[in-house]
């Protein structure tokens, strides 16, 4: 049995900045407990002699050669920008945001 408690679910909601009412907390507590229990069962079955896989069939990456093409000028890049300064996109600062 997992140790997912309503208090933990409320804490996760705060971290995720999601407002949860009491019904949602109770529902999510049960759902998260089931998920954690199922992961524990899979962990019990997994053994070192079974290789980890991310996909049921082998995949190969297909790469194309890196070729330099036509590039835009700084003026072309910034022509539709909502705000620009000194040849760069200007964006709102997010550092120091409350957590």
Secondary structure, DSSP 8 states (H G I E B T S, - for coil): -----HHHHHHHHHHTT----HHHHHHHHHHHHHHHHHHHHHHHH--TTS---SSSS----------------HHHHHTT-SSEETTEE-----TT---
